[in-house]
Amino acid sequence: MISVQDLSPAELAALLHFHADAGVGWLLEEEPVDRFAEFEAMKAARQAGRPPQPSVSSPASQAASQVERRSAASAAPPPLATRSPAIPDEQAIDQARFAAESARSLPELKAALEAFNGCNLKNSARSTLFASGNPESGIMVVGPMPGADDDREGAVFAGRSGQLLDRMLAAIGLGRDDILLTNVIPWRPPGNRAPSIPEVDICRPFIDRQIALAEPKILLLLGNFTARFFFGGNETIHALRGQWREIGVGSGAVPAIATLHPQDLLTAPINKRLAWQDLLAFRRRIDAGA
């Protein structure tokens, strides 16, 4: 078995990142636990048909007492002052809608999002990610949700997919400072799973308000989830990409086109030709004044 001492700093960092990506939040408990002694104590209790009564100084006694303390702690209800009851989904959606609609600017909306605690995704994420770039550009690029690199670095589209997105934008004469870049979901779901329908509904008022406040003239949607979120339906990105559609924003509408997410292109580089066609169409619409 390889010990920690055998790993280089880079290998150790990679191992920790692997555990973080898998959803591991803690590697140690608050107090040391002898699992072998705990197992023996539980085994002896089952065989005797009653709680074990070993000497106080034995490891088995210490483990058994830890089991008893945990059982008692789980059985006893927490004090009312520290209990944090779950918020029903409908109430969380109403709170999200109120918080988003109360914001009169993007900085106010960012503050409201960071203060909002009605979505379970926030509890497992490291970062709350908000729009970055130039809100005055009239050009908005929307992705689905943060990935592991985004969550770790606290930046929208970090890591390899972000580097590829930068090259995609540069190919049509754009950079991050020329657009407003954001995600539909501001928190990374554990293990990069798909967000649930209630989680999407809770996050919807914030992304809708971002678009309303930014007032873009044109939208580029990245990936299957994002295209379905705005266009509706259950079609894949290959059926939804390359088509101009109108997205309702406030009392008006914004033209939007969907294309493949950079991560899709890293997985299947052959699809880069399809994304290039979409990017060219996006550039032509920008040049035409959207």
Secondary structure, DSSP 8 states (H G I E B T S, - for coil): ---GGGS-HHHHHHHHHHHHHTT---SS-SS---HHHHHHHHHHHHHHTS-----TTSHHHHHHHHHHHHHHHHHS---TTT------HHHHHHHHHHHHHH--SHHHHHHHHHH----THHHH-S-----EE-TTSSEEEEES---HHHHHHTSSS-HHHHHHHHHHHHHTT--GGGSEEEESSSS--GGG----HHHHHHHHHHHHHHHHHH--SEEEEESHHHHHHHH-SS--HHHHTT--EEEEETTEEEEEEEE--HHHHHH-GGGHHHHHHHHHHHHHHHHTT-
